[in-house]
């Protein structure tokens, strides 16, 4: 191997992904060490002999980086170990003190996940000051932080383009205002009390830079406000006096479950589809739809490839089949709790009475439609015995797609 050019050796070793194998490579010789050590420290995680993450992850990493930095001879560039680190994750088992020590030695970190209920606005202000190169940030289960933390983020981490806020109940809609001109491309808001689905949040999203392409507003707690018609109307042009399209590059939109008040229907759905032609992924829960809804998707959203429907009123099997034929890129349709019978989708390989989703194989066969199948509304009606059987057993559908989960 020593006779190979450095670039060839590096290209070969780049295919090694398993952490333990990378570590073993660093022990072979100096060349392997110099090639693989940046990979080893790219996303450092202290593991035990049983491959479980060590509960003192930050403490262990801090010890290594501190010892390397203070080594009297700087053994084999050990002083620069922290400069290789690009991704870090800290949880509630890591003390703020140890998190600070790690971040002091990792000035080039790009992806940071913080899931620590002990961190507050002052802690995050210090962290953001020391992480100016962040691109991806996840804040999870942090009950102490307020809108001031978002102000600090906007001041010190202008390069962040992927932001997830999950379980941060003290934030409000106003937390989004300092972020609107940062160039965020992916914004996920999950379980952040009721402000995530408040119409005021939608109005602030209108201010966001046109680079936002992926928006997720999702809640798992029962009784949480769902996205309603007022919210979605705020993400569409507000009339001839204000024809500007908000979020014109939006490609992916996932919304909270539950029926909003007022509910989503064609009066807001069709204008939304019409004003967002780049939509490729869309999730819709508990809405009132009809054939016109899906004609609008086919006409205005030609890039649509994944559509998730759940507890949607007004669906029929023939409407879904027509949608698949009209959207050549559509290769995933989720039909959770839509009560559509399998007999209307013979292309689906399933052992149950109801269809849970249409994947790549099913959508391809529906487009071929060799038998020219047509189904009437009465074909969607389950008999009494079928209803009883459906209630007694869950749908068991075979793998129909190479896709991962919708989101």
KESEBA-989217 format. One record per residue (C-alpha): residue number from 1; z, y, x. Coordinates in steps of 0.25 Angstrom, whole numbers. Layout:
DRENMAR | n | z | y | x
DRENMAR | NUM | Z | Y | X
...
This chain:
DRENMAR | n | z | y | x
DRENMAR | 1 | 0 | 0 | 0
DRENMAR | 2 | 3 | 9 | 12
DRENMAR | 3 | -12 | 9 | 15
DRENMAR | 4 | -16 | 14 | 1
DRENMAR | 5 | -18 | 29 | -1
DRENMAR | 6 | -6 | 36 | -6
DRENMAR | 7 | -14 | 40 | -19
DRENMAR | 8 | -18 | 25 | -22
DRENMAR | 9 | -3 | 21 | -20
DRENMAR | 10 | 2 | 31 | -29
DRENMAR | 11 | -9 | 28 | -40
DRENMAR | 12 | -4 | 13 | -39
DRENMAR | 13 | 10 | 16 | -40
DRENMAR | 14 | 8 | 26 | -52
DRENMAR | 15 | 6 | 14 | -61
DRENMAR | 16 | 21 | 10 | -59
DRENMAR | 17 | 29 | 14 | -71
DRENMAR | 18 | 42 | 6 | -71
DRENMAR | 19 | 54 | 13 | -65
DRENMAR | 20 | 59 | 2 | -57
DRENMAR | 21 | 45 | -1 | -51
DRENMAR | 22 | 44 | 14 | -47
DRENMAR | 23 | 57 | 13 | -40
DRENMAR | 24 | 54 | 1 | -32
DRENMAR | 25 | 41 | 7 | -28
DRENMAR | 26 | 49 | 19 | -21
DRENMAR | 27 | 56 | 9 | -12
DRENMAR | 28 | 43 | 3 | -6
DRENMAR | 29 | 40 | 13 | 4
DRENMAR | 30 | 39 | 28 | 6
DRENMAR | 31 | 25 | 29 | 0
DRENMAR | 32 | 29 | 22 | -13
DRENMAR | 33 | 42 | 30 | -13
DRENMAR | 34 | 34 | 43 | -13
DRENMAR | 35 | 24 | 39 | -23
DRENMAR | 36 | 34 | 33 | -33
DRENMAR | 37 | 47 | 41 | -32
DRENMAR | 38 | 41 | 53 | -40
DRENMAR | 39 | 38 | 42 | -51
DRENMAR | 40 | 52 | 36 | -50
DRENMAR | 41 | 58 | 50 | -52
DRENMAR | 42 | 49 | 55 | -62
DRENMAR | 43 | 58 | 51 | -74
DRENMAR | 44 | 71 | 46 | -67
DRENMAR | 45 | 80 | 37 | -76
DRENMAR | 46 | 92 | 30 | -70
DRENMAR | 47 | 91 | 16 | -75
DRENMAR | 48 | 101 | 4 | -73
DRENMAR | 49 | 98 | -10 | -69
DRENMAR | 50 | 95 | -13 | -84
DRENMAR | 51 | 85 | -2 | -85
DRENMAR | 52 | 94 | 6 | -95
DRENMAR | 53 | 94 | 21 | -92
DRENMAR | 54 | 107 | 24 | -85
DRENMAR | 55 | 117 | 32 | -94
DRENMAR | 56 | 119 | 42 | -82
DRENMAR | 57 | 104 | 45 | -80
DRENMAR | 58 | 106 | 60 | -77
DRENMAR | 59 | 118 | 57 | -68
DRENMAR | 60 | 110 | 46 | -60
DRENMAR | 61 | 98 | 55 | -58
DRENMAR | 62 | 106 | 67 | -54
DRENMAR | 63 | 113 | 58 | -43
DRENMAR | 64 | 100 | 54 | -38
DRENMAR | 65 | 93 | 67 | -38
DRENMAR | 66 | 106 | 74 | -32
DRENMAR | 67 | 107 | 64 | -21
DRENMAR | 68 | 92 | 65 | -17
DRENMAR | 69 | 92 | 80 | -17
DRENMAR | 70 | 104 | 80 | -8
DRENMAR | 71 | 100 | 69 | 2
DRENMAR | 72 | 101 | 75 | 16
DRENMAR | 73 | 88 | 70 | 20
DRENMAR | 74 | 80 | 71 | 7
DRENMAR | 75 | 77 | 56 | 9
DRENMAR | 76 | 62 | 54 | 6
DRENMAR | 77 | 61 | 66 | -3
DRENMAR | 78 | 73 | 62 | -11
DRENMAR | 79 | 76 | 77 | -13
DRENMAR | 80 | 64 | 78 | -22
DRENMAR | 81 | 67 | 67 | -31
DRENMAR | 82 | 70 | 76 | -43
DRENMAR | 83 | 57 | 83 | -41
DRENMAR | 84 | 50 | 70 | -46
DRENMAR | 85 | 57 | 70 | -59
DRENMAR | 86 | 49 | 74 | -71
DRENMAR | 87 | 56 | 67 | -83
DRENMAR | 88 | 71 | 67 | -87
DRENMAR | 89 | 79 | 62 | -98
DRENMAR | 90 | 94 | 65 | -101
DRENMAR | 91 | 102 | 60 | -112
DRENMAR | 92 | 117 | 61 | -117
DRENMAR | 93 | 122 | 53 | -106
DRENMAR | 94 | 118 | 63 | -96
DRENMAR | 95 | 127 | 75 | -93
DRENMAR | 96 | 121 | 89 | -93
DRENMAR | 97 | 127 | 90 | -78
DRENMAR | 98 | 119 | 78 | -73
DRENMAR | 99 | 106 | 83 | -81
DRENMAR | 100 | 107 | 96 | -74
DRENMAR | 101 | 108 | 89 | -60
DRENMAR | 102 | 96 | 81 | -63
DRENMAR | 103 | 88 | 93 | -68
DRENMAR | 104 | 92 | 101 | -56
DRENMAR | 105 | 85 | 91 | -47
DRENMAR | 106 | 72 | 89 | -56
DRENMAR | 107 | 65 | 102 | -56
DRENMAR | 108 | 52 | 96 | -61
DRENMAR | 109 | 56 | 88 | -73
DRENMAR | 110 | 45 | 89 | -84
DRENMAR | 111 | 51 | 80 | -95
DRENMAR | 112 | 65 | 81 | -100
DRENMAR | 113 | 73 | 74 | -111
DRENMAR | 114 | 87 | 79 | -114
DRENMAR | 115 | 95 | 71 | -124
DRENMAR | 116 | 109 | 76 | -121
DRENMAR | 117 | 118 | 82 | -132
DRENMAR | 118 | 127 | 89 | -121
DRENMAR | 119 | 116 | 98 | -117
DRENMAR | 120 | 116 | 112 | -123
DRENMAR | 121 | 108 | 125 | -122
DRENMAR | 122 | 114 | 129 | -109
DRENMAR | 123 | 111 | 115 | -103
DRENMAR | 124 | 96 | 116 | -108
DRENMAR | 125 | 94 | 130 | -103
DRENMAR | 126 | 99 | 125 | -89
DRENMAR | 127 | 90 | 112 | -90
DRENMAR | 128 | 77 | 120 | -94
DRENMAR | 129 | 79 | 130 | -83
DRENMAR | 130 | 79 | 118 | -73
DRENMAR | 131 | 67 | 111 | -80
DRENMAR | 132 | 55 | 122 | -80
DRENMAR | 133 | 45 | 111 | -79
DRENMAR | 134 | 48 | 104 | -92
DRENMAR | 135 | 36 | 99 | -100
DRENMAR | 136 | 44 | 89 | -110
DRENMAR | 137 | 57 | 91 | -115
DRENMAR | 138 | 65 | 83 | -125
DRENMAR | 139 | 79 | 88 | -131
DRENMAR | 140 | 86 | 77 | -139
DRENMAR | 141 | 99 | 76 | -146
DRENMAR | 142 | 104 | 89 | -141
DRENMAR | 143 | 113 | 95 | -152
DRENMAR | 144 | 118 | 107 | -143
DRENMAR | 145 | 105 | 114 | -140
DRENMAR | 146 | 100 | 126 | -148
DRENMAR | 147 | 88 | 135 | -148
DRENMAR | 148 | 93 | 141 | -135
DRENMAR | 149 | 89 | 129 | -128
DRENMAR | 150 | 74 | 130 | -133
DRENMAR | 151 | 74 | 145 | -128
DRENMAR | 152 | 78 | 140 | -114
DRENMAR | 153 | 68 | 129 | -115
DRENMAR | 154 | 57 | 139 | -118
DRENMAR | 155 | 62 | 148 | -106
DRENMAR | 156 | 63 | 138 | -95
DRENMAR | 157 | 53 | 126 | -99
DRENMAR | 158 | 40 | 133 | -103
DRENMAR | 159 | 32 | 120 | -99
DRENMAR | 160 | 38 | 111 | -110
DRENMAR | 161 | 27 | 106 | -119
DRENMAR | 162 | 34 | 94 | -125
DRENMAR | 163 | 48 | 97 | -132
DRENMAR | 164 | 56 | 87 | -141
DRENMAR | 165 | 69 | 92 | -148
DRENMAR | 166 | 76 | 81 | -154
DRENMAR | 167 | 90 | 81 | -160
DRENMAR | 168 | 93 | 96 | -157
DRENMAR | 169 | 100 | 101 | -170
DRENMAR | 170 | 104 | 115 | -165
DRENMAR | 171 | 90 | 119 | -163
DRENMAR | 172 | 83 | 127 | -174
DRENMAR | 173 | 69 | 131 | -177
DRENMAR | 174 | 70 | 143 | -168
DRENMAR | 175 | 71 | 134 | -156
DRENMAR | 176 | 56 | 133 | -156
DRENMAR | 177 | 53 | 147 | -155
DRENMAR | 178 | 55 | 149 | -140
DRENMAR | 179 | 47 | 136 | -138
DRENMAR | 180 | 34 | 141 | -145
DRENMAR | 181 | 27 | 146 | -133
DRENMAR | 182 | 30 | 135 | -123
DRENMAR | 183 | 17 | 127 | -126
DRENMAR | 184 | 25 | 115 | -131
DRENMAR | 185 | 15 | 104 | -135
DRENMAR | 186 | 24 | 94 | -141
DRENMAR | 187 | 37 | 97 | -149
DRENMAR | 188 | 46 | 87 | -156
DRENMAR | 189 | 57 | 91 | -165
DRENMAR | 190 | 66 | 79 | -169
DRENMAR | 191 | 79 | 79 | -177
DRENMAR | 192 | 83 | 94 | -174
DRENMAR | 193 | 90 | 96 | -187
DRENMAR | 194 | 81 | 103 | -198
DRENMAR | 195 | 75 | 114 | -190
DRENMAR | 196 | 63 | 105 | -185
DRENMAR | 197 | 57 | 104 | -199
DRENMAR | 198 | 61 | 118 | -204
DRENMAR | 199 | 49 | 127 | -207
DRENMAR | 200 | 54 | 138 | -197
DRENMAR | 201 | 51 | 127 | -186
DRENMAR | 202 | 37 | 126 | -191
DRENMAR | 203 | 35 | 142 | -190
DRENMAR | 204 | 40 | 141 | -176
DRENMAR | 205 | 31 | 130 | -173
DRENMAR | 206 | 19 | 139 | -177
DRENMAR | 207 | 23 | 148 | -165
DRENMAR | 208 | 21 | 136 | -155
DRENMAR | 209 | 11 | 136 | -144
DRENMAR | 210 | -2 | 130 | -148
DRENMAR | 211 | 0 | 119 | -139
DRENMAR | 212 | 10 | 111 | -148
DRENMAR | 213 | 3 | 98 | -151
DRENMAR | 214 | 14 | 88 | -155
DRENMAR | 215 | 25 | 92 | -165
DRENMAR | 216 | 35 | 82 | -170
DRENMAR | 217 | 46 | 87 | -180
DRENMAR | 218 | 54 | 74 | -183
DRENMAR | 219 | 68 | 71 | -189
DRENMAR | 220 | 75 | 58 | -191
DRENMAR | 221 | 88 | 63 | -198
DRENMAR | 222 | 88 | 60 | -213
DRENMAR | 223 | 88 | 73 | -222
DRENMAR | 224 | 81 | 81 | -211
DRENMAR | 225 | 71 | 92 | -216
DRENMAR | 226 | 56 | 87 | -216
DRENMAR | 227 | 44 | 95 | -212
DRENMAR | 228 | 40 | 101 | -225
DRENMAR | 229 | 27 | 108 | -230
DRENMAR | 230 | 33 | 122 | -226
DRENMAR | 231 | 34 | 117 | -212
DRENMAR | 232 | 20 | 111 | -211
DRENMAR | 233 | 14 | 124 | -217
DRENMAR | 234 | 20 | 132 | -206
DRENMAR | 235 | 12 | 124 | -196
DRENMAR | 236 | -1 | 127 | -203
DRENMAR | 237 | -8 | 140 | -204
DRENMAR | 238 | -1 | 150 | -213
DRENMAR | 239 | -13 | 155 | -221
DRENMAR | 240 | -24 | 165 | -218
DRENMAR | 241 | -14 | 176 | -213
DRENMAR | 242 | -9 | 166 | -203
DRENMAR | 243 | -20 | 156 | -200
DRENMAR | 244 | -15 | 152 | -186
DRENMAR | 245 | -13 | 137 | -185
DRENMAR | 246 | 0 | 133 | -179
DRENMAR | 247 | 1 | 122 | -169
DRENMAR | 248 | -15 | 121 | -168
DRENMAR | 249 | -14 | 110 | -158
DRENMAR | 250 | -4 | 101 | -165
DRENMAR | 251 | -8 | 86 | -163
DRENMAR | 252 | 4 | 79 | -167
DRENMAR | 253 | 14 | 82 | -178
DRENMAR | 254 | 26 | 73 | -183
DRENMAR | 255 | 35 | 78 | -194
DRENMAR | 256 | 49 | 75 | -199
DRENMAR | 257 | 50 | 64 | -209
DRENMAR | 258 | 55 | 67 | -223
DRENMAR | 259 | 48 | 75 | -235
DRENMAR | 260 | 49 | 90 | -233
DRENMAR | 261 | 51 | 100 | -244
DRENMAR | 262 | 41 | 105 | -248
DRENMAR | 263 | 33 | 92 | -244
DRENMAR | 264 | 21 | 91 | -235
DRENMAR | 265 | 8 | 90 | -243
DRENMAR | 266 | -7 | 93 | -242
DRENMAR | 267 | -4 | 108 | -244
DRENMAR | 268 | 2 | 108 | -230
DRENMAR | 269 | -3 | 96 | -224
DRENMAR | 270 | -18 | 99 | -225
DRENMAR | 271 | -17 | 113 | -219
DRENMAR | 272 | -9 | 107 | -208
DRENMAR | 273 | -19 | 97 | -205
DRENMAR | 274 | -30 | 107 | -206
DRENMAR | 275 | -24 | 116 | -196
DRENMAR | 276 | -20 | 106 | -186
DRENMAR | 277 | -33 | 98 | -182
DRENMAR | 278 | -28 | 92 | -169
DRENMAR | 279 | -17 | 84 | -176
DRENMAR | 280 | -18 | 69 | -171
DRENMAR | 281 | -4 | 64 | -175
DRENMAR | 282 | 3 | 68 | -188
DRENMAR | 283 | 15 | 62 | -195
DRENMAR | 284 | 18 | 65 | -210
DRENMAR | 285 | 30 | 61 | -218
DRENMAR | 286 | 33 | 61 | -233
DRENMAR | 287 | 21 | 70 | -237
DRENMAR | 288 | 13 | 71 | -249
DRENMAR | 289 | -2 | 68 | -246
DRENMAR | 290 | -15 | 64 | -252
DRENMAR | 291 | -29 | 61 | -248
DRENMAR | 292 | -32 | 76 | -244
DRENMAR | 293 | -21 | 75 | -234
DRENMAR | 294 | -28 | 64 | -226
DRENMAR | 295 | -41 | 71 | -228
DRENMAR | 296 | -36 | 83 | -221
DRENMAR | 297 | -31 | 75 | -209
DRENMAR | 298 | -44 | 69 | -208
DRENMAR | 299 | -52 | 82 | -209
DRENMAR | 300 | -43 | 91 | -201
DRENMAR | 301 | -36 | 82 | -191
DRENMAR | 302 | -47 | 73 | -184
DRENMAR | 303 | -38 | 70 | -172
DRENMAR | 304 | -27 | 63 | -181
DRENMAR | 305 | -24 | 50 | -175
DRENMAR | 306 | -10 | 47 | -179
DRENMAR | 307 | -5 | 50 | -193
DRENMAR | 308 | 9 | 46 | -198
DRENMAR | 309 | 12 | 45 | -213
DRENMAR | 310 | 26 | 42 | -219
DRENMAR | 311 | 31 | 42 | -233
DRENMAR | 312 | 18 | 50 | -237
DRENMAR | 313 | 15 | 52 | -252
DRENMAR | 314 | 0 | 51 | -256
DRENMAR | 315 | -5 | 41 | -246
DRENMAR | 316 | -15 | 30 | -250
DRENMAR | 317 | -21 | 19 | -242
DRENMAR | 318 | -35 | 24 | -244
DRENMAR | 319 | -31 | 38 | -240
DRENMAR | 320 | -26 | 33 | -227
DRENMAR | 321 | -38 | 24 | -225
DRENMAR | 322 | -47 | 36 | -227
DRENMAR | 323 | -39 | 44 | -217
DRENMAR | 324 | -40 | 34 | -206
DRENMAR | 325 | -55 | 34 | -208
DRENMAR | 326 | -56 | 49 | -209
DRENMAR | 327 | -48 | 50 | -196
DRENMAR | 328 | -55 | 43 | -184
DRENMAR | 329 | -44 | 46 | -174
DRENMAR | 330 | -33 | 41 | -184
DRENMAR | 331 | -27 | 28 | -178
DRENMAR | 332 | -12 | 28 | -183
DRENMAR | 333 | -8 | 31 | -198
DRENMAR | 334 | 7 | 29 | -200
DRENMAR | 335 | 10 | 25 | -215
DRENMAR | 336 | 25 | 23 | -214
DRENMAR | 337 | 31 | 22 | -228
DRENMAR | 338 | 18 | 25 | -235
DRENMAR | 339 | 18 | 13 | -243
DRENMAR | 340 | 3 | 9 | -241
DRENMAR | 341 | 0 | -6 | -243
DRENMAR | 342 | -6 | -14 | -232
DRENMAR | 343 | -17 | -19 | -241
DRENMAR | 344 | -24 | -6 | -240
DRENMAR | 345 | -24 | -7 | -225
DRENMAR | 346 | -30 | -21 | -222
DRENMAR | 347 | -33 | -16 | -208
DRENMAR | 348 | -18 | -15 | -205
DRENMAR | 349 | -11 | -28 | -199
DRENMAR | 350 | 2 | -28 | -207
DRENMAR | 351 | 12 | -38 | -213
DRENMAR | 352 | 18 | -29 | -223
DRENMAR | 353 | 13 | -23 | -236
DRENMAR | 354 | 13 | -8 | -231
DRENMAR | 355 | 6 | -1 | -220
DRENMAR | 356 | 14 | 6 | -210
DRENMAR | 357 | 3 | 12 | -201
DRENMAR | 358 | -11 | 11 | -197
DRENMAR | 359 | -14 | 10 | -182
DRENMAR | 360 | -26 | 10 | -173
DRENMAR | 361 | -32 | -4 | -178
DRENMAR | 362 | -30 | -1 | -193
DRENMAR | 363 | -36 | 13 | -193
DRENMAR | 364 | -48 | 8 | -185
DRENMAR | 365 | -50 | -3 | -195
DRENMAR | 366 | -49 | 6 | -207
DRENMAR | 367 | -60 | 15 | -201
DRENMAR | 368 | -69 | 3 | -200
DRENMAR | 369 | -66 | -1 | -214
DRENMAR | 370 | -75 | -13 | -214
DRENMAR | 371 | -71 | -16 | -229
DRENMAR | 372 | -72 | -2 | -234
DRENMAR | 373 | -59 | -3 | -241
DRENMAR | 374 | -54 | 6 | -251
DRENMAR | 375 | -40 | 7 | -257
DRENMAR | 376 | -36 | 13 | -270
DRENMAR | 377 | -22 | 20 | -273
DRENMAR | 378 | -18 | 8 | -281
DRENMAR | 379 | -20 | -1 | -269
DRENMAR | 380 | -8 | 7 | -262
DRENMAR | 381 | 2 | 3 | -273
DRENMAR | 382 | 11 | -8 | -270
DRENMAR | 383 | 15 | -18 | -280
DRENMAR | 384 | 29 | -21 | -284
DRENMAR | 385 | 30 | -33 | -276
DRENMAR | 386 | 24 | -26 | -264
DRENMAR | 387 | 33 | -15 | -265
DRENMAR | 388 | 45 | -25 | -264
DRENMAR | 389 | 39 | -32 | -253
DRENMAR | 390 | 36 | -19 | -245
DRENMAR | 391 | 51 | -14 | -247
DRENMAR | 392 | 56 | -28 | -242
DRENMAR | 393 | 48 | -28 | -229
DRENMAR | 394 | 44 | -18 | -219
DRENMAR | 395 | 30 | -16 | -215
DRENMAR | 396 | 27 | -25 | -203
DRENMAR | 397 | 14 | -20 | -197
DRENMAR | 398 | 7 | -25 | -184
DRENMAR | 399 | 4 | -16 | -173
DRENMAR | 400 | -9 | -9 | -177
DRENMAR | 401 | -10 | 1 | -166
DRENMAR | 402 | -9 | 4 | -151
DRENMAR | 403 | -1 | 17 | -154
DRENMAR | 404 | 13 | 20 | -151
DRENMAR | 405 | 22 | 25 | -163
DRENMAR | 406 | 16 | 37 | -170
DRENMAR | 407 | 26 | 47 | -163
